[in-house]
């Protein structure tokens, strides 16, 4: 209503007509229970609660669980809206001519229109994987939905780095200029900023033979301790207990295995070693830190130093592992560069734990669950460069050597029973790409530059 018409509205200045009449003539609302407004009742109930009780709760605020189908439909609808706002001309071109103009910025992706959603083309149409992985949905990098998707995956993957974040997002979505988005997201993440340590300049030494010799997973292993951490039991009167985490790292594939250790005794370490050998198999060589670099640390680290440095510990470990035909080697003192691989695994584990758990003290089973989830994330980090070409293969991860797929991805069908001559060319090339892993890693090892923080 315009201000010119408002001056002729008497109800605006004088109110309703019934308000100027006697009280008995006022209209009565039968839905209101006047007994609730007696003085005795008003002393016990607030005005706000009475107002809420006078009206039944709306169905909008009722408890309702969102199903997977509804969640998928909502995601599809959001992607459609983002594409209509960012790629309106491309959608018209695809609806008319089944292809976009050559001047389009996404022409190299060879987009295709599937059920109203613009997806990348590629050459994986016959691959035995889900359609979302063969043809991810295209999202413009300037649209807010792209940053929301990356933020969701960043939190879901325990504040993962740039490489892992890009690899997991591209399993379903294909944001343009995703590297710039991932770098901006991680740089602006408060949890990542608070947990980011100061970089140290450390020259990388020559790699040992166990690092450059092709071998099955966990045949050559490095082990280290980290902690202490605190946990409690379900009993309310239980005080926080101290524990440690034993980290086993494959020297060839960089696969990680974590075991929870409740004390720093030799028997506890041997028990953790047996729990590691049971699912992973017997290693032939185990490298261990000599712990001289722990000198001058706090009291807890001093206990760990005395454990690993003690002659009795080394004698017992060497004797027990010799029976199982396991060679146990201790690196020289004051040489942290000899154990850079498992030190990097310790850093990655503690960073993920610190960003996700923070200062909270978890229950024992909660802490054990978090450890297993962190293992899945660490074993899904790419160990080969990620390409921007949608026609290239997925990045190789340690999970491919353990379960033939990333541990954070949806399970793919098992093709072991299919004869080789029945496999498609894409499946054959995937097996050949895994066989080329050794040459790829050896070429990367020849670089003597400083270690990149995102891949450490």
VEXTIPA-676755 format. One record per residue (C-alpha): y, z, x. Coordinates in steps of 0.001 Angstrom, whole numbers, plus 524288, in hexadecimal, padded with zeros to 5 digits. Example, Ala and Ser with C-alpha at 12.3 -4.5 7.8 and 13.67 -1.06 7.14 Angstrom:
BEGIN
7EE6C81E788300C7FBDC81BE483566
REM end
This chain:
BEGIN
80000800008000080D3F7FC52805638184C8066B80692820357FEC87FC7B815BC801187F20D8136280F1A7F63182099813B57F12281C6F8105D7E33080FC0818397E3D881244825287DD01804C582A777E08980885829FF7EED581449832F87ECE68104D83B397E10E8017483B717E1C17F80383A337D6517FCBD83D0F7C8857F253847597C5C97F75284F967D11D80424851E77C9B87FD26856BE7BD6E7F792864127BA387EB5C8688A7C1527E26C8689C7B5397E55785A367B3317E0EF8564D7C0DE7D4B784DA27C17F7C821854FF7C4537BE13850907CE4D7B0B1854F97C99D7AA81852517D6E77B17785DD87DD377AB3E86B497DC1D7B6B2874AF7DADF7ADD0880417DD7B7AD8E87C477EBAF7BC4287E7F7EC987BBE288CEB7E8AE7C1BC896727F2587B49E89C5E7F6087AEE288F287F9237BAD888A80800AA7B977895E8809F77AC0A8913180E107AE288828880E177B8E687AB8814737C0BF8707580D5A7BAA8865E2815B57ACD6869AF811F37B074869CD8037D7B61A85C44804887A9BA8575280AFB7A11E85DDA800D47A8BA857BE7F5A87A47484A1F7F9EF79699845A17FCFA7945B840C180AF8796338324780CE678A7E829C581023791C0824EF81C2C790208322D822C2781D18340781F32777C2834DE82A1A772628273C82C7476A4F82257837D276D53814AD83CB67612E80C5583E2E75E9B802FA849447606B7F7498405A76DBB7FC1C83BD6771BF7FEC2849D976DF87F10384DF9775417EB14842757815C7F2D0845EF780C37EE338540B77F007E01684FB978A977E149846887933A7E6F38514178F6F7DC0B85A877927B7D1F884FF979FFB7D7C584DD97A2AF7D7F885C7D79E847C9CB85DFE7A6C47C587852657B2977CBE7858AD7B00F7C724866957A87C7BA5B865347AD3F7B4968585B7AE987A6D585DE57A1477A7648647B79ADD7ABA3857BD7A0EB7A011850A779C59796B485B4178E8079C0585ABC78E2D79B2584BE77928878CE584C6078CDC78719858C9782FA7915285DAD78A7D7923686A757977A7972086F5B7A22178F84875F87A1C078DA7884907AEEA7944B885A77A9457A0DF880097A7F27AC5588970799FB7AEE6884EE795917A0CA885F478D347A406891EC7854B7AD9F889AE780E27A29688093782CF7AB198746C77AD37A90C8683077CB57ADF585A45771687B61F8550F772EF7BC5884782781AF7BC54848E27813C7C2C38565E7854B7BB628629177B4E7BD6186D5D779B17B7B887AEA770817AC2A87C7E769147ACB58893175B777A78488BE57533A7B330887BF7505F7AEAD879E9741947AEE787C15741667BBA3883BC738BB7C65787DB3743E07D00B87C6374C867D43B87137756F07CAE086C36761B97D46686FDE75DBC7D3A687E2375C167C4E487E1E768D27C246876FE772527CDD2877F777DFC7CE6686EE078ADB7C9FB874D1796687D36E874517A3F97D108879AE7A8127DA6F8845A7B55E7DD1587E097AF6A7E17B871237AE327F05F86F8279FE17EEF286B9879C427EAB1879627A18B7F72A87F7479B317FF82874D078DE47F96B877A178F317FBA98863679397809AF883EB7879B80C1887B5277E37806FA885937858080E14890697838881B228899C775A4817E58855C7719E814B38935F776D582196898CE7839981B9889DC277C8A810E48A522783258085F8AF3C788367FAA78ADBA77B9E7F3638B0F3772C07FAE28A79C77D097FAB289CE077E767EBED89D7476FC57E9C189DCA76D387F1F3891A7778C47ECC5889AD774AB7DEB188C027679B7E138885AA76E6D7DFE38787D77CB47DC7587A7F784057D32988375792187D7B98850179A777CE4F88CAD79F977D36B899B87964C7DEE8898937980F7E2EA8A6C27A6817E5628A49D7A3617ED2489849798F67F55989F1B7A1F17F8118AAA07AD037FC038A18B7A428804B98995A79E3F80BEB8A4E67AB8680D598AB717B1218136F89F137A57381C2C89BE57A9C382A5389D7E79BF182F5C8A001799AF825218AA8E7A6EB827FB8B0AA7A451836908B171796C0834C18B72D79A7182A028C0D67990182F608CEAE7A19682BC68DA1179C02820288E18579795822498EF8679722817CE8F9E378951817468FF44783D380C60907A477675807C19035576BAE8081790D8C75FFE7FEFD90EE675622800069040474897805729071E73C4F7FD54905C7738B68043C8F900745107FECE8F2A0742FC7F0758F60C734237EF588F4E672F777EA898E775726F37F4D18E0F4723357F97E8D33472C35803698CC9B72BEF811218D2537231C80D8F8DDAF72E028112A8E72B735B481CA98E1D774179824DB8E5A4742F18328B8E01274E3083BFE8DF21752A1847EA8D77B75F20849D58CFC27647D8558B8C8C67648A8605D8C537765BA85E818B6877654D868A78ABAE75CDE8689689F7E758B5872618953574D1E8745B88C3F74D8F8749287D6374D798837987D3375B148887E87A4275A09893498845E755F6889F088EFB75F8B8898289A417626087CAA8A15475802878ED8AB49759FC871318B7BE75271864B08BA3B7529E858BC8C30074F6A84A548C14B7467B843318CABF74A18834CD8CBFC7400282AB38D0387458481D398D36F73DAB810F28D623742A280B648E30073FB87FD4C8DEDD743497FC008D07074CFD8077D8CFB07458B80CFB8C4087483081B738C18673F34826758BD1974457834328BA1B73CC8840F18B96D7420884E3C8B55A73F49859208BF367420B867508BBC6742C886CD48C9A37433C868E58D7EB7359E86D1F8DBF372BED8644B8E2BE72256865C58D78572C94861248CDBF72F44854F78D5CE720C1851E98D71971F56853718C85C72AB384A018C63F7245C8408B8CFD0717AC841048C81871EFE83E728BB6672566832CC8C1F07189A82D468C74D7119082E4E8BA3671976823A88B2FD71E9381C068BEC1712DD81B9C8C7D7710C8820218D5D471B9B81C3B8DF3A71859819098ED437252481DAB8F35D72E91828398EEC573BA1829E18F5AE7428F836E78F47974FBD83C478F89174F5A845AC9040E75A8684D158FD7F762CB84F80909AF76E0F8496B9023576DB6855018F8DA772BD85E629034277F75864C08FF2777D0F862948F09D77C7586D368E65D771A4877178E49C7695A86EC28DB88769A0863318E4A5766AD86C3E8EFE375A238702C8E903756BB861E28E777759C985F748F5C8750B586A7B8FA00745EB8650C8F15F7465D857318F6BB7494A85B47904AD73F07865CE905D07337E862C790E9D72A0A869579054E72E8D860788FA3D72D0B8543D9028C71FB1858AB9076271A9185BAB8F9C071FE984F108F3F571A7B846CB8FF0770D2E84D5B8FDF870C4184BFE8EF33710B683DD98EF01707DE839FC8FA496FC1683D078F1BE7012C833228E7E3703CE829398F2D37127C82A6D8F0F971AF2829B68FD1372671833228FC0D7321883003904D073E35838489071A74A9C8312690AF17522783623916D775C00841019154D76A4B83DBF9127D766F082FC390E7376A8F82E7F9000976AEA81FAC9019875C1681FD79031075AFD824E78F526765BD81CFA8EEDD75CC9817908E44C758A5824968DE7E7662782A5C8E0C376B7C81F548D84176148822A68CDE676597830E58CE5C773AA82CA08CC7D77042823D68C0F97682882E6B8BA5877250839208BC1277D39830118B7A47761582C778AB127728883AB08A8A57804E83FAA8AB39786D5835918A28D77D7E837B889740779E78462289781785E884BA189E467865885A7189FFB77CCE85D2D894E9770068647089743764A585D53890CE757A78625188C0274BD185F5F89467746878549788BA57543D84EFC889D97563584E808988B748E78481689A4074C6283DEF88FDF7595F83AE58965975270838F58A35A748EB82F1489D9A75409827AB8970D75BB18273D8A3C174F8E821C58AA8174F0F816B88A09375D6A813AD8A2E775C2F813F98B1B87504B80B178B162757C1801518A8FB762B67FF068B2C3763327F0FB8B7BA75F457EF558C600763067E0F88C64E770537DACE8C37C773C87D8008B547777BE7CA0B8B25C782217C5B08A8C3779FB7B9CB8A52C772F77BC198981A7680E7B2EC89CA1764337BBC28A7F97599D7C6168A76B75C0E7D4628A4A875F197DD2B8B01C753397E2EA8B6FD751A77F1B58B588747C87FBBF8BAAE7428D7FCA08ACD473CFB7EED98AE16733FE7F3AB8B8F472FAB7FF7F8B0FC72E557FA6D8A2FE7327E7EC148A49073F287EE3D89CE574B507F6DB89D54748268049C898FC7540D804E888FFF750EC7F7E488958748B97F52787D4C73A6A7F2AD88060736617E477881EE728E77DEF887E3171DE27E04488817719967D2FE88D6370F3A7D785897107042F7D1F188EBB70A9D7C48988DB9705307BA9A8978870E9E7B5718A19070DE57A78689C84711F17AC5988EFC71E617B2C2893B472B487AC10891827337B7A76089CC473CEB7B2A789AA9731F67BCB889BDA72CB27B62F8A81C73A107B5F38AE4E73BE47C4638AB3872F977C7B88B2C3734297BF3E8BE007416A7C5FC8BDDE73AE17D3428BF4F733307CDE08CACB73FE27C9F18D15C744E07D8058D104741377DAF08DF05748EF7CF9A8E4AC754B97D3168DC39754AF7E13A8E0AB752B27DD9E8EEF375E6B7D4968EE8B766967DF6A8E88A7620C7E9198F2D2767D07E0EB8FDDA7757A7E4EE8F9AA77AA97F036901E3786D17F2DF8F9BD789477FFD98F366781408036F8E7927871D7FFF38DA707891080BBB8D1CA784D0804AE8C56D77788800F38CB087752580D7B8D282
REM end
